[in-house]
Amino acid sequence: MSGKTGKGIILVVADRKSRAPFLEKITDITINNVHLAFLKIQKRFPELKTITTDNDLLLQRHKELEKLLNITIYFCHPYSSWEKETVENINGCIRKDIPKGSDISRYSKQFIRKIENKLQRKFMDCLDHFTPLEVIIKSRKQKKRRSAVKKSKANHTN
């Protein structure tokens, strides 16, 4: 999501399962800084496995990014924003706090994180009125339980 030309962007990544948004402010807009922003998001959300994006010039080295993050990147068809409607919806929600055309570089990283936290705590119909954060927590607990059961079974067979 961009503001005034050359005044910073907000990288918006949404998990398909939980609909959880992850936002990262980038003031010096370079391909390397976009890659670093993806790394920061993946550090907070290691479940990140795939990304669907538009054909942005900042992703022209997408093969390098795929290797760096160990993920798969898919691209939308040109002028087909409905192929990434969750991100488009998130962008609309962000615009309530950061109007279109704003100078993104003027917003602090803490303010961007506040927006992210607010959106992760928003109840959603498509999640049976759970929040994205609740879905992530539930998924992580289930994964831990499955892992513990596997370890327990492995210990009993030895």
C-alpha positions as CSV (number, residue, x, y, z in Angstrom):
1,M,0.0,0.0,0.0
2,S,1.5,3.3,-1.0
3,G,1.1,6.9,-0.1
4,K,2.5,9.9,-1.9
5,T,5.0,8.9,-4.6
6,G,8.3,8.0,-3.0
7,K,7.2,8.7,0.5
8,G,7.1,5.2,1.8
9,I,4.9,2.1,1.6
10,I,3.2,-0.3,3.9
11,L,3.8,-3.9,3.0
12,V,0.6,-5.8,3.6
13,V,0.6,-9.6,3.9
14,A,-2.5,-11.5,4.8
15,D,-2.7,-15.1,5.9
16,R,-5.4,-17.0,3.9
17,K,-6.5,-19.3,6.7
18,S,-6.7,-16.8,9.6
19,R,-7.2,-13.6,7.5
20,A,-4.5,-12.1,9.8
21,P,-2.9,-9.0,8.4
22,F,0.8,-8.3,8.9
23,L,2.0,-4.8,8.1
24,E,5.5,-3.5,7.7
25,K,6.5,0.1,7.0
26,I,9.2,0.7,4.4
27,T,10.4,4.2,4.0
28,D,13.4,3.6,1.7
29,I,11.7,1.7,-1.1
30,T,14.2,-0.7,-2.6
31,I,13.9,-4.4,-3.5
32,N,16.3,-5.3,-0.7
33,N,14.2,-3.4,1.9
34,V,11.1,-5.2,0.6
35,H,12.8,-8.5,1.1
36,L,13.9,-7.4,4.7
37,A,10.3,-6.4,5.4
38,F,9.1,-9.9,4.3
39,L,11.7,-11.4,6.6
40,K,10.4,-9.4,9.5
41,I,6.9,-10.5,8.9
42,Q,7.9,-14.1,8.6
43,K,9.8,-13.9,11.9
44,R,6.5,-12.8,13.5
45,F,4.4,-15.3,11.5
46,P,6.6,-18.4,10.7
47,E,3.5,-20.1,9.2
48,L,3.9,-18.0,6.1
49,K,4.1,-20.5,3.2
50,T,2.7,-18.7,0.1
51,I,2.1,-15.1,-1.0
52,T,-0.3,-13.9,-3.7
53,T,0.6,-10.5,-5.0
54,D,0.2,-8.2,-8.0
55,N,3.0,-7.7,-10.5
56,D,4.8,-5.0,-8.6
57,L,8.3,-4.0,-9.8
58,L,9.5,-4.5,-6.2
59,L,8.9,-8.2,-6.6
60,Q,10.9,-8.6,-9.8
61,R,13.4,-10.7,-7.9
62,H,10.7,-12.9,-6.6
63,K,12.7,-16.2,-7.2
64,E,15.4,-14.8,-4.8
65,L,12.7,-13.9,-2.3
66,E,11.1,-17.4,-2.5
67,K,14.5,-19.0,-1.7
68,L,15.2,-16.5,1.1
69,L,11.8,-17.2,2.8
70,N,11.3,-20.8,1.6
71,I,7.9,-19.9,0.3
72,T,6.0,-19.9,-3.0
73,I,4.9,-16.6,-4.6
74,Y,1.8,-16.5,-6.9
75,F,0.9,-13.5,-9.0
76,C,-2.6,-12.1,-9.7
77,H,-3.6,-11.4,-13.3
78,P,-3.2,-7.8,-14.3
79,Y,-6.2,-5.6,-13.1
80,S,-7.6,-8.5,-11.1
81,S,-7.6,-7.2,-7.6
82,W,-10.4,-9.6,-6.6
83,E,-7.7,-12.4,-6.7
84,K,-6.3,-10.8,-3.6
85,E,-9.4,-9.5,-2.0
86,T,-8.4,-10.0,1.6
87,V,-5.4,-7.7,1.1
88,E,-7.7,-5.2,-0.7
89,N,-10.1,-5.3,2.2
90,I,-7.3,-4.8,4.7
91,N,-6.1,-1.8,2.6
92,G,-9.6,-0.3,2.9
93,C,-9.5,-0.7,6.7
94,I,-6.0,0.9,6.9
95,R,-7.3,3.9,4.9
96,K,-9.6,4.7,7.9
97,D,-6.4,5.5,9.8
98,I,-4.1,6.5,7.0
99,P,-6.0,8.4,4.2
100,K,-5.1,7.8,0.6
101,G,-2.3,10.1,-0.6
102,S,-0.8,10.4,2.9
103,D,2.9,10.6,3.4
104,I,3.5,7.1,4.9
105,S,7.0,8.1,6.1
106,R,5.3,10.4,8.7
107,Y,3.6,7.5,10.5
108,S,5.6,5.7,13.1
109,K,6.2,2.0,13.1
110,Q,4.4,1.8,16.4
111,F,1.3,3.5,14.8
112,I,1.4,0.9,11.9
113,R,1.8,-1.9,14.5
114,K,-1.3,-0.5,16.4
115,I,-3.3,-0.7,13.2
116,E,-2.1,-4.3,12.6
117,N,-3.1,-5.3,16.2
118,K,-6.5,-3.7,15.8
119,L,-7.1,-5.6,12.6
120,Q,-5.9,-8.9,14.0
121,R,-8.5,-8.4,16.9
122,K,-11.4,-7.7,14.6
123,F,-14.2,-10.3,14.7
124,M,-14.9,-11.6,11.2
125,D,-18.0,-13.4,9.8
126,C,-15.9,-15.6,7.6
127,L,-14.1,-16.9,10.7
128,D,-17.3,-17.7,12.5
129,H,-17.0,-14.5,14.5
130,F,-13.5,-15.3,15.8
131,T,-10.7,-12.8,15.3
132,P,-7.7,-13.6,13.1
133,L,-5.5,-13.6,16.2
134,E,-7.7,-16.2,17.9
135,V,-7.5,-18.4,14.8
136,I,-3.7,-18.2,14.8
137,I,-3.5,-19.0,18.5
138,K,-5.9,-22.0,18.1
139,S,-3.9,-23.3,15.1
140,R,-0.6,-23.0,16.9
141,K,-2.0,-24.9,20.0
142,Q,-3.3,-27.7,17.7
143,K,0.1,-27.9,16.1
144,K,1.8,-28.2,19.5
145,R,-0.6,-30.9,20.6
146,R,-0.1,-32.9,17.4
147,S,3.7,-32.6,17.9
148,A,3.4,-33.7,21.5
149,V,1.3,-36.7,20.5
150,K,3.8,-37.7,17.9
151,K,6.7,-37.5,20.4
152,S,4.7,-39.5,22.9
153,K,4.0,-42.2,20.4
154,A,7.6,-42.3,19.3
155,N,8.8,-42.7,22.9
156,H,6.3,-45.6,23.5
157,T,7.5,-47.5,20.5
158,N,11.1,-47.4,21.5
